[in-house]
Amino acid sequence: MAKMIHSMIRVLDEARSIDFYSKAFGLTVADRIAFPTFTLIYLSNVETGFELELTVNQDRVEPYALGNGYGHLAVSVDELRDEHARFTELGLDPGKVIELNRDGRLFALFFFVTDPDGYKIEVVQRHGRFQ
């Protein structure tokens, strides 16, 4: 059976991205592998074995065009409103908290935040299918 192990995004500034993902989600560098023309940085935390792979291409100076095919990454948290307040205090500029109901019941409580390279991350309350 296949097991999801990581998702990769391309970033311009390694330090800036590591700082954002550390502050926002408590991710730390699990591994850093340099090649002649690019570097791979694997970020993780104790909550999950799934990793975020940052790819930094040497000599890249222009932001990547995310296009209209990219959707978002998602993370779940125990207390969404507390996390929203924490993000705000850190100056990470989270979007508004959205409550999505279905059949008169809560389906999802979430907000979005954008990383330094423009990638959207959904922060969702652990509830129902979003554990």
TIGU-338179 format. One record per residue (C-alpha): x, y, z; residue number from 1; chain; residue in one letter. Coordinates in Angstrom, 3 decimals, m for minus. Example, Ala and Ser with C-alpha at 12.3 -4.5 7.8 and 13.67 -1.06 7.14 Angstrom:
BEGIN
> 12.300,m4.500,7.800,1,A,A
> 13.670,m1.060,7.140,2,A,S
//
This chain:
BEGIN
> 0.000,0.000,0.000,1,A,M
> 1.324,3.438,m0.869,2,A,A
> 2.108,5.896,1.927,3,A,K
> 2.232,9.672,1.412,4,A,M
> 5.630,10.886,2.670,5,A,I
> 6.141,14.485,1.511,6,A,H
> 5.036,17.372,m0.648,7,A,S
> 7.543,19.630,m2.420,8,A,M
> 7.428,23.363,m3.082,9,A,I
> 10.057,25.583,m4.690,10,A,R
> 11.212,28.558,m2.628,11,A,V
> 13.541,31.488,m3.269,12,A,L
> 15.036,32.090,0.170,13,A,D
> 15.850,29.098,2.358,14,A,E
> 16.235,31.043,5.614,15,A,A
> 13.035,33.050,5.116,16,A,R
> 11.011,29.910,4.363,17,A,S
> 12.453,27.925,7.273,18,A,I
> 11.691,30.840,9.599,19,A,D
> 8.072,31.028,8.390,20,A,F
> 7.367,27.280,8.674,21,A,Y
> 9.071,27.129,12.058,22,A,S
> 7.057,30.030,13.489,23,A,K
> 3.768,29.059,11.883,24,A,A
> 3.754,25.275,12.258,25,A,F
> 6.659,24.256,14.474,26,A,G
> 8.436,22.541,11.578,27,A,L
> 12.175,22.007,11.895,28,A,T
> 14.826,20.866,9.468,29,A,V
> 14.890,17.064,9.446,30,A,A
> 17.431,16.886,6.631,31,A,D
> 19.254,19.217,4.248,32,A,R
> 20.873,17.822,1.108,33,A,I
> 22.896,20.055,m1.171,34,A,A
> 23.475,19.235,m4.833,35,A,F
> 25.549,21.244,m7.327,36,A,P
> 22.572,23.248,m8.638,37,A,T
> 19.894,22.933,m5.944,38,A,F
> 19.300,22.139,m2.270,39,A,T
> 16.552,20.003,m0.740,40,A,L
> 15.387,20.821,2.782,41,A,I
> 12.993,18.437,4.538,42,A,Y
> 10.843,19.951,7.293,43,A,L
> 8.851,17.970,9.846,44,A,S
> 7.556,17.915,13.409,45,A,N
> 6.570,15.307,15.986,46,A,V
> 2.876,15.455,15.007,47,A,E
> 3.317,13.496,11.781,48,A,T
> 5.753,11.574,9.612,49,A,G
> 4.694,13.607,6.577,50,A,F
> 7.333,16.126,5.496,51,A,E
> 7.418,19.348,3.525,52,A,L
> 10.291,19.403,1.037,53,A,E
> 11.613,22.841,0.151,54,A,L
> 13.604,22.998,m3.081,55,A,T
> 15.966,25.943,m3.466,56,A,V
> 17.404,26.280,m6.974,57,A,N
> 20.738,28.091,m7.070,58,A,Q
> 20.878,31.399,m8.920,59,A,D
> 17.066,31.741,m8.982,60,A,R
> 16.164,35.392,m8.352,61,A,V
> 12.605,35.714,m9.652,62,A,E
> 9.573,34.404,m7.739,63,A,P
> 8.015,31.243,m9.091,64,A,Y
> 4.744,31.573,m11.007,65,A,A
> 2.317,29.429,m9.026,66,A,L
> m0.185,29.357,m11.878,67,A,G
> m3.810,28.375,m11.492,68,A,N
> m3.219,24.674,m10.881,69,A,G
> m1.876,24.922,m7.347,70,A,Y
> m4.428,24.616,m4.559,71,A,G
> m3.039,24.566,m1.024,72,A,H
> m1.337,22.605,1.713,73,A,L
> m3.371,21.880,4.855,74,A,A
> m2.482,21.377,8.511,75,A,V
> m4.797,20.563,11.404,76,A,S
> m4.624,22.128,14.873,77,A,V
> m6.340,21.516,18.216,78,A,D
> m7.502,25.099,18.873,79,A,E
> m7.991,27.063,15.668,80,A,L
> m8.898,30.412,17.206,81,A,R
> m5.838,30.264,19.495,82,A,D
> m3.648,29.554,16.458,83,A,E
> m5.256,32.420,14.542,84,A,H
> m4.431,34.767,17.431,85,A,A
> m0.856,33.417,17.590,86,A,R
> m0.363,33.901,13.837,87,A,F
> m1.684,37.457,14.164,88,A,T
> 0.705,38.205,17.052,89,A,E
> 3.612,36.867,14.970,90,A,L
> 2.665,39.179,12.081,91,A,G
> 1.936,36.258,9.735,92,A,L
> m1.251,37.955,8.466,93,A,D
> m3.739,35.063,8.603,94,A,P
> m7.019,35.350,6.721,95,A,G
> m10.345,35.479,8.519,96,A,K
> m11.681,32.425,10.334,97,A,V
> m14.297,30.672,8.203,98,A,I
> m16.967,28.346,9.527,99,A,E
> m18.271,25.918,6.906,100,A,L
> m21.494,24.113,7.795,101,A,N
> m23.274,21.261,6.047,102,A,R
> m26.707,19.881,6.884,103,A,D
> m26.891,22.247,9.863,104,A,G
> m23.656,20.948,11.424,105,A,R
> m20.064,22.115,11.485,106,A,L
> m18.082,20.637,8.623,107,A,F
> m14.895,22.713,8.953,108,A,A
> m13.497,25.688,10.845,109,A,L
> m10.427,27.126,9.117,110,A,F
> m8.337,30.050,7.912,111,A,F
> m5.671,30.473,5.271,112,A,F
> m2.188,31.933,5.576,113,A,V
> 0.271,32.639,2.763,114,A,T
> 3.952,31.719,3.004,115,A,D
> 6.760,34.044,1.789,116,A,P
> 6.633,32.537,m1.725,117,A,D
> 2.864,32.883,m2.126,118,A,G
> 1.830,29.323,m1.269,119,A,Y
> m1.512,29.060,0.527,120,A,K
> m1.753,26.936,3.662,121,A,I
> m5.117,26.010,5.153,122,A,E
> m5.128,25.794,8.940,123,A,V
> m8.129,23.692,9.998,124,A,V
> m9.571,22.790,13.398,125,A,Q
> m9.207,19.078,14.218,126,A,R
> m12.772,17.896,13.823,127,A,H
> m14.589,15.207,11.877,128,A,G
> m12.494,14.107,8.911,129,A,R
> m9.807,16.725,9.598,130,A,F
> m7.726,15.015,12.251,131,A,Q
//
